[in-house]
Structure formats: structure tokens, C-alpha cells
């Protein structure tokens, strides 16, 4: 996994063979109602079965909640971005969100990327 900071977003990307996913989130330390979700344009020429956006949101929130409980953090998600032609299953976003919070909480490094670039 690769971790990056893209403008106000923290990003994690995961590529395993033919599967690829990018998650960008904005986190806050105060409670939020529902995050804003944005589907980024396709990257590259591949096409896959469309993902369920509501499932992505649920899995990201699940991953952050689990990380908060395990690590004693208090993060909430204000914004979520994913790429239109990333691959299923959506449950991978729970794992990615957990790892992103874990990386942040442990003081891990986030490579700075230009904010106009959606890729991590």
C-alpha cells in the first residue's frame, strides 16, 4: 500500500495483480453526520463491474470505526473519494480505511502529491 497527502485528502492505494483501488478521505476529530462522496473519473483503459457507492461509504466508515476503537483515536470521515473503474469487492475499502488511520496514528509518512492529481 502507498500513502499520500493530496491537498486536504489523505490517500491510500492498493494494487494486487489485476485488482486496484484508491481511497481518498478527509478526516475530522469532531463527529460528522454523513460524508460527502465523490466518484473520480476512470484511470487508464480498464473497465470493471460498477461498484456500489453506498457499500463503499459503509465499508470506509466501518474501517475508521474499527481503527478508532483499536487505536484509541477519534477520527470521523467528512469526505470520501474513489475511482470509477476501481475493482470490487467493496469490503477492501474497510481494510484500506483501517490501514490509513493506523498509518496516520502511528506517525507514518504521507508522500505529498499535487492536489490536481487524483492518483496516489
N, C-alpha and C positions, 0 to 999 in steps of 0.2 A: 504494500500500500504506500501511496505517496500522499503527503500532507502539504497543503499550500494555503496561503492567505491571498485572496483575490478581492481587493478593495475591502469592503466591510464583511466579506464572507470568509468562512473557514471551509476548506475543501478537502475531501479525501477521494482518491481514485483507486480503483481496484481492477486489475486486468489479469484474468486467469484463462489463458488459451483463447477460445472464441468468445468468452464472456467478458464484458467490460461495463463498468459503472462509475459514474461520477456523482458525488453528492456535495452540494454546497449548502451551508447553513449559516444563518446569523443567529447568535445566541444572546440571551439576556440573563441577568441574575434575578429579575423580578418575574412574577407569574404572568403568563400570557394566555389569552383566550384561544385563538386558533391561528396557526402560522399562515402566512401568505405563501402560496406555492406557485412556482414558475417552471414551465417546461421550456428548456433551452432548445434551440434548433439542432437538427441532426448533425453529427460529426462524422466525416468520412462517408463512404458509399454503402455501408451495410444497412440492411433492414431486418427487423425482428418483430415478433408478435408485440402489439402495443401493451404497455404496462397499465395497471390500474392505479390512477393517481391517488385515490382515497387510500388505497393499500400502502402506497409509498409513504404518505403522511403518517398513517397509523404505525408503520414499522419504524420510521425515524423517531417518532415520539416515544415508542417503546424502548428503543435503544438508548435514548438520552435518559429516560426514566430509570432504566436498569443501571446505567453508568452512575447517575446521581446517587442511587441507593448504595451501590457497591463502593463508590469512592468518596461519599460524603460531600458531594457537590450540590449546587442548587441551580443548575442551568435550565433555561426554558428555550424553546425554539420559536423565533419570530418569523423567519423566512426559510423556505426550502427551495432549492433548485435541483433539477435533474435533467438529463439529456434525453430527448425524444426517442432516439434509436439505441438507447442502452438495453441491456438484456435482463430478462427475468431470471430468477424469481425475485419478487419484491422484498421478500424476507431478508435479502442481503443488505438492504438499507438499514435494518435494525443493527446488524453487526457493524456496518460502516459507521453509523452514528455513535455506537458504543465506543468503537476504537478511536474516533475523532475526539470525543470527550476525554477518554483515557489519555490520549496523547497530549491534549491541552492541559489536563490536570497534573500530568507528570512533568510539565515544563518542556515538552518536546518541541522541536523546531518546526516551523511552518515556512516553507520557501515562499518568498514574495513573488507574486505574478501580477502582470498588468491587469487592471480591472476590466479592460475591454476584452480580454481573452477569457472565454468561458471554460477552457480546458485547464485541468490541474496538472 
